[in-house]
Amino acid sequence: MDTSNRNDSRPQSGDALLIVDVQNDFLPGGSLAVPRGDAVVPVLNRYLEIFAEQDLPVYATRDWHPPLHCSFRAQGGPWPPHCVAKTNGAAFAAALQLPPAAVIISKAATPEQDAYSGFQGTDLDSRLHAAGIHRLYIGGLATDYCVLNTVRDALRLGYRVLLLGDAIRAVDAQPGDGLRAEEEMTGLGAQHITVEGIAG
């Protein structure tokens, strides 16, 4: 249930939209598909329209793995190969309407390091500080992995976080993982919103 204050949650100066890992390999048909992962795309496009109307910045993280990445099963990791840099699987969803000015943050781009958070091993924090960003609207894939860890780090680093509850989907490797992740994020201080709560 969206209990946010309508006016307080509307995007304004100092805000940025942060889209997490909406890449082909995480969509239906991809090598590490998130169930109904494609459902986030049209909702994120509505958020993108709202941010464009306000001329506010957009950031998008992506897994950008080398072929022998440590997270792949052949290297002892938990996952099948996915989001190998410069392949179609690593590309953003074709229907996702990222603006040309969107700042792309590549993560886990070296063989020996994995990164569930968009802040881990990247310059995302310094870029946000340089742009005067204090509040992040965060959505994407997957709720219980990269969204959760990105939100954790954002809050730890002092950002206010609005979690796009209608634009996230979970892997749910264990039933209920997604719900538990949402509860953790709001428990840590993230504010749960939906696009209906900020549109209009």
VEXMARLO-827479 format. One record per residue (C-alpha): x negated, y, z. Coordinates in steps of 0.05 Angstrom, whole numbers, plus 5000, padded with zeros to 4 digits. Layout:
% VEXMARLO-827479
<atom><c1>X</c1><c2>Y</c2><c3>Z</c3></atom>
...
***
This chain:
% VEXMARLO-827479
<atom><c1>5000</c1><c2>5000</c2><c3>5000</c3></atom>
<atom><c1>4974</c1><c2>5068</c2><c3>4981</c3></atom>
<atom><c1>4975</c1><c2>5113</c2><c3>5043</c3></atom>
<atom><c1>4928</c1><c2>5166</c2><c3>5017</c3></atom>
<atom><c1>4944</c1><c2>5239</c2><c3>5019</c3></atom>
<atom><c1>4963</c1><c2>5257</c2><c3>4948</c3></atom>
<atom><c1>4928</c1><c2>5324</c2><c3>4945</c3></atom>
<atom><c1>4865</c1><c2>5302</c2><c3>4982</c3></atom>
<atom><c1>4855</c1><c2>5244</c2><c3>4935</c3></atom>
<atom><c1>4861</c1><c2>5284</c2><c3>4871</c3></atom>
<atom><c1>4794</c1><c2>5291</c2><c3>4835</c3></atom>
<atom><c1>4758</c1><c2>5357</c2><c3>4845</c3></atom>
<atom><c1>4689</c1><c2>5388</c2><c3>4841</c3></atom>
<atom><c1>4638</c1><c2>5344</c2><c3>4876</c3></atom>
<atom><c1>4674</c1><c2>5280</c2><c3>4856</c3></atom>
<atom><c1>4651</c1><c2>5226</c2><c3>4807</c3></atom>
<atom><c1>4682</c1><c2>5163</c2><c3>4778</c3></atom>
<atom><c1>4637</c1><c2>5102</c2><c3>4786</c3></atom>
<atom><c1>4656</c1><c2>5042</c2><c3>4744</c3></atom>
<atom><c1>4623</c1><c2>4977</c2><c3>4764</c3></atom>
<atom><c1>4601</c1><c2>4924</c2><c3>4714</c3></atom>
<atom><c1>4661</c1><c2>4922</c2><c3>4666</c3></atom>
<atom><c1>4621</c1><c2>4879</c2><c3>4617</c3></atom>
<atom><c1>4641</c1><c2>4826</c2><c3>4567</c3></atom>
<atom><c1>4611</c1><c2>4768</c2><c3>4606</c3></atom>
<atom><c1>4656</c1><c2>4785</c2><c3>4665</c3></atom>
<atom><c1>4719</c1><c2>4787</c2><c3>4622</c3></atom>
<atom><c1>4762</c1><c2>4727</c2><c3>4600</c3></atom>
<atom><c1>4720</c1><c2>4687</c2><c3>4551</c3></atom>
<atom><c1>4655</c1><c2>4711</c2><c3>4581</c3></atom>
<atom><c1>4603</c1><c2>4666</c2><c3>4613</c3></atom>
<atom><c1>4620</c1><c2>4689</c2><c3>4684</c3></atom>
<atom><c1>4692</c1><c2>4711</c2><c3>4674</c3></atom>
<atom><c1>4730</c1><c2>4744</c2><c3>4732</c3></atom>
<atom><c1>4802</c1><c2>4720</c2><c3>4732</c3></atom>
<atom><c1>4845</c1><c2>4774</c2><c3>4699</c3></atom>
<atom><c1>4783</c1><c2>4818</c2><c3>4696</c3></atom>
<atom><c1>4809</c1><c2>4850</c2><c3>4632</c3></atom>
<atom><c1>4868</c1><c2>4879</c2><c3>4671</c3></atom>
<atom><c1>4823</c1><c2>4933</c2><c3>4701</c3></atom>
<atom><c1>4808</c1><c2>4964</c2><c3>4633</c3></atom>
<atom><c1>4873</c1><c2>5000</c2><c3>4617</c3></atom>
<atom><c1>4877</c1><c2>5025</c2><c3>4689</c3></atom>
<atom><c1>4806</c1><c2>5050</c2><c3>4688</c3></atom>
<atom><c1>4822</c1><c2>5086</c2><c3>4623</c3></atom>
<atom><c1>4876</c1><c2>5124</c2><c3>4659</c3></atom>
<atom><c1>4826</c1><c2>5145</c2><c3>4712</c3></atom>
<atom><c1>4778</c1><c2>5165</c2><c3>4656</c3></atom>
<atom><c1>4832</c1><c2>5209</c2><c3>4626</c3></atom>
<atom><c1>4843</c1><c2>5244</c2><c3>4692</c3></atom>
<atom><c1>4768</c1><c2>5256</c2><c3>4702</c3></atom>
<atom><c1>4762</c1><c2>5281</c2><c3>4630</c3></atom>
<atom><c1>4818</c1><c2>5331</c2><c3>4643</c3></atom>
<atom><c1>4779</c1><c2>5358</c2><c3>4702</c3></atom>
<atom><c1>4712</c1><c2>5355</c2><c3>4666</c3></atom>
<atom><c1>4684</c1><c2>5312</c2><c3>4722</c3></atom>
<atom><c1>4626</c1><c2>5263</c2><c3>4715</c3></atom>
<atom><c1>4630</c1><c2>5189</c2><c3>4701</c3></atom>
<atom><c1>4578</c1><c2>5136</c2><c3>4719</c3></atom>
<atom><c1>4579</c1><c2>5063</c2><c3>4698</c3></atom>
<atom><c1>4536</c1><c2>5008</c2><c3>4725</c3></atom>
<atom><c1>4517</c1><c2>4945</c2><c3>4687</c3></atom>
<atom><c1>4479</c1><c2>4881</c2><c3>4699</c3></atom>
<atom><c1>4421</c1><c2>4883</c2><c3>4650</c3></atom>
<atom><c1>4386</c1><c2>4818</c2><c3>4662</c3></atom>
<atom><c1>4324</c1><c2>4789</c2><c3>4628</c3></atom>
<atom><c1>4334</c1><c2>4719</c2><c3>4598</c3></atom>
<atom><c1>4300</c1><c2>4684</c2><c3>4657</c3></atom>
<atom><c1>4334</c1><c2>4722</c2><c3>4713</c3></atom>
<atom><c1>4329</c1><c2>4695</c2><c3>4783</c3></atom>
<atom><c1>4405</c1><c2>4693</c2><c3>4791</c3></atom>
<atom><c1>4413</c1><c2>4642</c2><c3>4735</c3></atom>
<atom><c1>4421</c1><c2>4569</c2><c3>4754</c3></atom>
<atom><c1>4360</c1><c2>4547</c2><c3>4712</c3></atom>
<atom><c1>4318</c1><c2>4592</c2><c3>4757</c3></atom>
<atom><c1>4351</c1><c2>4567</c2><c3>4821</c3></atom>
<atom><c1>4404</c1><c2>4621</c2><c3>4825</c3></atom>
<atom><c1>4480</c1><c2>4612</c2><c3>4836</c3></atom>
<atom><c1>4506</c1><c2>4636</c2><c3>4768</c3></atom>
<atom><c1>4506</c1><c2>4615</c2><c3>4695</c3></atom>
<atom><c1>4467</c1><c2>4661</c2><c3>4649</c3></atom>
<atom><c1>4505</c1><c2>4726</c2><c3>4641</c3></atom>
<atom><c1>4495</c1><c2>4799</c2><c3>4619</c3></atom>
<atom><c1>4428</c1><c2>4787</c2><c3>4586</c3></atom>
<atom><c1>4403</c1><c2>4855</c2><c3>4564</c3></atom>
<atom><c1>4420</c1><c2>4876</c2><c3>4493</c3></atom>
<atom><c1>4468</c1><c2>4818</c2><c3>4482</c3></atom>
<atom><c1>4543</c1><c2>4824</c2><c3>4469</c3></atom>
<atom><c1>4556</c1><c2>4793</c2><c3>4538</c3></atom>
<atom><c1>4521</c1><c2>4852</c2><c3>4571</c3></atom>
<atom><c1>4560</c1><c2>4904</c2><c3>4530</c3></atom>
<atom><c1>4615</c1><c2>4944</c2><c3>4563</c3></atom>
<atom><c1>4686</c1><c2>4922</c2><c3>4547</c3></atom>
<atom><c1>4703</c1><c2>4947</c2><c3>4478</c3></atom>
<atom><c1>4769</c1><c2>4977</c2><c3>4502</c3></atom>
<atom><c1>4737</c1><c2>5015</c2><c3>4560</c3></atom>
<atom><c1>4738</c1><c2>5088</c2><c3>4539</c3></atom>
<atom><c1>4673</c1><c2>5111</c2><c3>4569</c3></atom>
<atom><c1>4657</c1><c2>5183</c2><c3>4549</c3></atom>
<atom><c1>4593</c1><c2>5198</c2><c3>4511</c3></atom>
<atom><c1>4566</c1><c2>5235</c2><c3>4571</c3></atom>
<atom><c1>4576</c1><c2>5177</c2><c3>4619</c3></atom>
<atom><c1>4513</c1><c2>5161</c2><c3>4658</c3></atom>
<atom><c1>4494</c1><c2>5088</c2><c3>4650</c3></atom>
<atom><c1>4459</c1><c2>5054</c2><c3>4709</c3></atom>
<atom><c1>4425</c1><c2>4988</c2><c3>4692</c3></atom>
<atom><c1>4412</c1><c2>4941</c2><c3>4751</c3></atom>
<atom><c1>4377</c1><c2>4875</c2><c3>4763</c3></atom>
<atom><c1>4334</c1><c2>4887</c2><c3>4702</c3></atom>
<atom><c1>4272</c1><c2>4850</c2><c3>4725</c3></atom>
<atom><c1>4266</c1><c2>4774</c2><c3>4730</c3></atom>
<atom><c1>4253</c1><c2>4770</c2><c3>4805</c3></atom>
<atom><c1>4307</c1><c2>4816</c2><c3>4833</c3></atom>
<atom><c1>4382</c1><c2>4809</c2><c3>4835</c3></atom>
<atom><c1>4426</c1><c2>4868</c2><c3>4853</c3></atom>
<atom><c1>4500</c1><c2>4866</c2><c3>4870</c3></atom>
<atom><c1>4500</c1><c2>4940</c2><c3>4888</c3></atom>
<atom><c1>4494</c1><c2>4995</c2><c3>4836</c3></atom>
<atom><c1>4447</c1><c2>5031</c2><c3>4884</c3></atom>
<atom><c1>4398</c1><c2>4973</c2><c3>4893</c3></atom>
<atom><c1>4334</c1><c2>4985</c2><c3>4854</c3></atom>
<atom><c1>4364</c1><c2>5042</c2><c3>4813</c3></atom>
<atom><c1>4363</c1><c2>5118</c2><c3>4813</c3></atom>
<atom><c1>4438</c1><c2>5124</c2><c3>4822</c3></atom>
<atom><c1>4433</c1><c2>5158</c2><c3>4890</c3></atom>
<atom><c1>4383</c1><c2>5210</c2><c3>4866</c3></atom>
<atom><c1>4425</c1><c2>5223</c2><c3>4804</c3></atom>
<atom><c1>4488</c1><c2>5234</c2><c3>4846</c3></atom>
<atom><c1>4451</c1><c2>5280</c2><c3>4894</c3></atom>
<atom><c1>4423</c1><c2>5320</c2><c3>4836</c3></atom>
<atom><c1>4493</c1><c2>5328</c2><c3>4808</c3></atom>
<atom><c1>4522</c1><c2>5351</c2><c3>4874</c3></atom>
<atom><c1>4567</c1><c2>5290</c2><c3>4882</c3></atom>
<atom><c1>4595</c1><c2>5277</c2><c3>4951</c3></atom>
<atom><c1>4655</c1><c2>5232</c2><c3>4937</c3></atom>
<atom><c1>4660</c1><c2>5170</c2><c3>4893</c3></atom>
<atom><c1>4720</c1><c2>5137</c2><c3>4861</c3></atom>
<atom><c1>4697</c1><c2>5065</c2><c3>4853</c3></atom>
<atom><c1>4729</c1><c2>5009</c2><c3>4813</c3></atom>
<atom><c1>4710</c1><c2>4952</c2><c3>4767</c3></atom>
<atom><c1>4684</c1><c2>4881</c2><c3>4775</c3></atom>
<atom><c1>4682</c1><c2>4842</c2><c3>4817</c3></atom>
<atom><c1>4717</c1><c2>4862</c2><c3>4882</c3></atom>
<atom><c1>4681</c1><c2>4811</c2><c3>4925</c3></atom>
<atom><c1>4611</c1><c2>4820</c2><c3>4896</c3></atom>
<atom><c1>4587</c1><c2>4882</c2><c3>4860</c3></atom>
<atom><c1>4644</c1><c2>4928</c2><c3>4879</c3></atom>
<atom><c1>4638</c1><c2>4908</c2><c3>4953</c3></atom>
<atom><c1>4563</c1><c2>4918</c2><c3>4955</c3></atom>
<atom><c1>4565</c1><c2>4984</c2><c3>4917</c3></atom>
<atom><c1>4618</c1><c2>5010</c2><c3>4965</c3></atom>
<atom><c1>4578</c1><c2>4987</c2><c3>5025</c3></atom>
<atom><c1>4516</c1><c2>5024</c2><c3>5001</c3></atom>
<atom><c1>4555</c1><c2>5086</c2><c3>4981</c3></atom>
<atom><c1>4585</c1><c2>5092</c2><c3>5050</c3></atom>
<atom><c1>4518</c1><c2>5077</c2><c3>5083</c3></atom>
<atom><c1>4487</c1><c2>5133</c2><c3>5042</c3></atom>
<atom><c1>4539</c1><c2>5182</c2><c3>5066</c3></atom>
<atom><c1>4587</c1><c2>5186</c2><c3>5007</c3></atom>
<atom><c1>4662</c1><c2>5188</c2><c3>5016</c3></atom>
<atom><c1>4692</c1><c2>5130</c2><c3>4977</c3></atom>
<atom><c1>4759</c1><c2>5123</c2><c3>4945</c3></atom>
<atom><c1>4770</c1><c2>5050</c2><c3>4925</c3></atom>
<atom><c1>4811</c1><c2>5042</c2><c3>4862</c3></atom>
<atom><c1>4856</c1><c2>4987</c2><c3>4888</c3></atom>
<atom><c1>4892</c1><c2>4978</c2><c3>4821</c3></atom>
<atom><c1>4827</c1><c2>4974</c2><c3>4781</c3></atom>
<atom><c1>4789</c1><c2>4918</c2><c3>4815</c3></atom>
<atom><c1>4792</c1><c2>4842</c2><c3>4808</c3></atom>
<atom><c1>4759</c1><c2>4787</c2><c3>4849</c3></atom>
<atom><c1>4721</c1><c2>4724</c2><c3>4833</c3></atom>
<atom><c1>4753</c1><c2>4690</c2><c3>4894</c3></atom>
<atom><c1>4702</c1><c2>4634</c2><c3>4895</c3></atom>
<atom><c1>4734</c1><c2>4620</c2><c3>4962</c3></atom>
<atom><c1>4808</c1><c2>4636</c2><c3>4963</c3></atom>
<atom><c1>4820</c1><c2>4703</c2><c3>4995</c3></atom>
<atom><c1>4749</c1><c2>4730</c2><c3>4983</c3></atom>
<atom><c1>4777</c1><c2>4790</c2><c3>4945</c3></atom>
<atom><c1>4827</c1><c2>4808</c2><c3>4999</c3></atom>
<atom><c1>4774</c1><c2>4801</c2><c3>5053</c3></atom>
<atom><c1>4727</c1><c2>4846</c2><c3>5013</c3></atom>
<atom><c1>4782</c1><c2>4899</c2><c3>5007</c3></atom>
<atom><c1>4794</c1><c2>4896</c2><c3>5082</c3></atom>
<atom><c1>4720</c1><c2>4903</c2><c3>5096</c3></atom>
<atom><c1>4713</c1><c2>4963</c2><c3>5050</c3></atom>
<atom><c1>4772</c1><c2>5000</c2><c3>5081</c3></atom>
<atom><c1>4748</c1><c2>4979</c2><c3>5150</c3></atom>
<atom><c1>4681</c1><c2>5012</c2><c3>5135</c3></atom>
<atom><c1>4717</c1><c2>5077</c2><c3>5115</c3></atom>
<atom><c1>4736</c1><c2>5071</c2><c3>5041</c3></atom>
<atom><c1>4804</c1><c2>5101</c2><c3>5024</c3></atom>
<atom><c1>4849</c1><c2>5056</c2><c3>4982</c3></atom>
<atom><c1>4883</c1><c2>5093</c2><c3>4925</c3></atom>
<atom><c1>4919</c1><c2>5078</c2><c3>4860</c3></atom>
<atom><c1>4923</c1><c2>5118</c2><c3>4797</c3></atom>
<atom><c1>4996</c1><c2>5135</c2><c3>4811</c3></atom>
<atom><c1>4973</c1><c2>5169</c2><c3>4874</c3></atom>
<atom><c1>4929</c1><c2>5219</c2><c3>4838</c3></atom>
<atom><c1>4965</c1><c2>5226</c2><c3>4771</c3></atom>
<atom><c1>5013</c1><c2>5283</c2><c3>4756</c3></atom>
***
